[in-house]
């Protein structure tokens, strides 16, 4: 009986930890070569989710070589990218389909 209680408590603690990791998210909007915001902040050492919405009329592609993330986002769609915990620092990302525009370049700052 005691072992069963420990198992239940452990499962509850694990589910709380997973829920917190999923709740930690940042949002960015891509709209025909313009991203808003261009600077995102996340806590260092914790996993997070980047929610990318494309509200434009053309396709967009979230790409971050330093985070090893790449995803095409169709017009009118939203995707979620799960990112493992990162060290403190700056991690650049772009809308690769419009990367020559300064409005399509951003940075994630982990503190």
Beta strands, then each sheet from edge to edge (+ up, - down):
strand 1: 25-31
strand 2: 34-36
strand 3: 39-42
strand 4: 48-54
strand 5: 60-64
strand 6: 69-73
strand 7: 78-83
strand 8: 89-95
strand 9: 105-110
sheet 1: 2+ 1- 4- 7+
sheet 2: 3+ 9+ 8- 5+ 6-
end
